[in-house]
Amino acid sequence: MMYTDLIDQDDFRERLVRLGIPVAQGADAEYCCRELLNWLALPQGAASLPQAKALVKELRLQREILLPDVARAIDQYLVPVLGR
């Protein structure tokens, strides 16, 4: 039997933090998405837009290992703004 690491809200948050987006520990997926959008709206966050788009694209390609709440939050909050 093969086990795959699923991408949960903590993994998603860690990826955002690696991009330089300040997200508090324990934040759920929806909060992470809102924080990313808020960060991108700031002058210092605008430079992160290409990396944010790349992250959304990467995560959508890994949809089969996203936990449902993470996938739903990305679809609801990030896809309409950052594209498919």
N, C-alpha and C positions, 0 to 999 in steps of 0.2 A: 504494500500500500504506500502511496506517495502522499506526503503532506506538503502543502503550500502555505507559505506565510500570507495571510490575508491582510489587506490594507484596512486598518481600522482608523478611528478618529485620532488616536495618538500618533500613528504613522503619518497621517495626513498633516497633522499639526507640525510634526517634526520637519516635514518637507517644506512647509511654509516658513518655519523658523530658519532653516538653512538658506532660504532666499532672502532673509533679512527682515521678514515680516514679524513684528512682535505679537505673538499670540500666547495667552496665558495657559499654563499647564491645566489639564483637565477640561479644556474647552471641547464642546461637541462639534460635530462636522458643520452644522449650520452656522454656528458662531465663527468657526474658522473661515468659512466662505465670506461671511459678512466682514470680518476683519481684513481679509485679503482685498475685498472691494474698497473698503474704507482706506486702506493703505495706498492702493493704486490711485485714489482720488487726491492724495496729498502730493505736493511738489516733490518731496524726497522719494515718494513711492512710485512715481510715474516711470522712473528708469527701470523698474522691475517688471514692467508690462510684458516684454518679450519672454522673460523667464516664466512669468505666470501663465501666459498662453501655452508655452511649451509644456508646463506641468499639467495643465488641464488636458492637453492633447495626449500626453503620456498616460495619465490616469484613465482616460476614456478608452485607450487601447488595452488597458489592463482591467477592464470592467469585470471580467470573470473572477478576479481576486479582490475586488472592492466589496467591503461589507455594504449591505443595502442602504444603511443610513448615510454612508459617505457618498455612494453613487447618487442617491436621491438629492442630497444637498448640492453636489456638483452640478447636476442637471438643472436644479431649480435656480440656483444663484449664479453660477459661474458660466455655464454654457450660453445663456442669453447675452451676456456681456462680453465674454472672451472668445466666443465663437465655437464652432464645432470642430 
